[in-house]
Amino acid sequence: MNESFAEAAAETLTRGIGRRDFVRAVAAVGAGAGISAVAVACATGDTPAATGATTGRFEILQPDHGDIAGDHYLRSIPDQVLWGYVPTVHATPVIQMRSEQTITVDTVSHEGILEDQGRNPVEYFGGKGVSESDVLRDAIAVASEYDRTPRNFDKDGPHVVTGPVFVEGAQPGDVLKIETLQAIPRVPYGVVSSRHGKGALARKADGSAPDGISIEEVMPPVATDRRPNADPVEYGNVSTFTAVEDGHGVMSYGDARVRFPLSPFMGLMGVAFSQDRDITAPTANSIPPTVGGGNIDIRLLGEGSTLYLPVFAEGALFYAGDPHMAMGDGEVALTAMEGSLRGTYRLTVCKPGSGDAPSVAYHYPFAETESAWVPIGLSGPDGAIGGSRSDLNIAMRRAVVNALDFLQNDQGMDRATAYAYLSAASDFVVSQVVDRTVGVHGQIYKSHFAV
């Protein structure tokens, strides 16, 4: 589609029917997802701009401000969110909704509020030139008021997790279908962080280099590692502030800049999986993804995508967090370009035998975009019960097996032909290598079956 035509069409649509109804129209017509992204593009102003505003200066999406597209609205409130953990099957829901309704969730990024950044977003972002009025109030509140669990920077996950949402009719054995209708940046900036002992090039816990690289190739460099230290600010971790201009992330280095397109999505979408009653149990840590989803970090899961998750608790207990403005496959440094998002989702309960969800999804996460089916593989999806496994071979094998099961059971292909087809025409990509449990996802292109 011609870009200027798309922009004009999107502007006409949003002006004529309003953003709330426009988002619902896009949900009804899956092919409109691209126009939706254009419709939220904005111009530059006093602060660098990004997708998410309409005209003029970027619209900072403070809680309760701006358009709320969903049937329900969920904010990130300090005494309701979990910081570093995801809800277990025993969690008390913070909101209830019917199947097939929509919900808008204001998520808060952990970057800028973490302990190694001072746990004060006004000071942290102020040091980057961001005015206090452009710092999210809910981020300030979480950083200063959160006390649901004790914070241990070295043990807890980093993510601010919003939810859980009780979806009426969901029972163990069902599937929750999660359609992302909207993913809008709430602020015109983000952060990419690399922390000692984490990421693709981190040294081992014993101080040695990981297999395949030398100690001189570790990132961040070993010479800058000032652990152990009582104050995480002194660890020597690296956070790269990233401005947003015209829907692109911009990083400066010396007198030069690198510019890349934004592609917002929620890194963490899940349903309750851990059976523990202790909300800070290792099985509920927010870092490793599980069969219940969570920190899956698949960059395809933006607007217009669908994630299917098996249900393990009454009401499913959906949650979201870890908002990303952009991410490359692998997420090698440790984080994506992290930044708070406003996401709108349609949550639908799929019953066994209904044909409403891929058969694989009744026991394992599975995803779908407009153009492809997305089988998923995780290296240690048991919720860290026996320790997370960072083995891409395991993740790859599981993704291929799930792809074979889908082609055989849902598309009617014999398994030998399916195996040959996957080798000839599908793609398997590393989702991420930084979440203890690593991930691989495939793409089976729908156009190949439209014959």
PyMOL commands that set and color helices and strands:
alter all, ss='L'
color gray80, all
select helices_A, chain A and resi 3-17+19-28+30-39+115-117+121-126+132-134+137-145+215-217+222-224+232-235+282-284+359-362+392-409+415-425+446-449
alter helices_A, ss='H'
color red, helices_A
select strands_A, chain A and resi 72-74+82-83+95-97+102-106+160-167+175-185+189-194+238-245+248-253+256-261+265-271+293-294+306-310+316-326+337-338+341-350+366-368+372-378+427-432+439-445
alter strands_A, ss='S'
color yellow, strands_A
deselect
rebuild
show_as cartoon
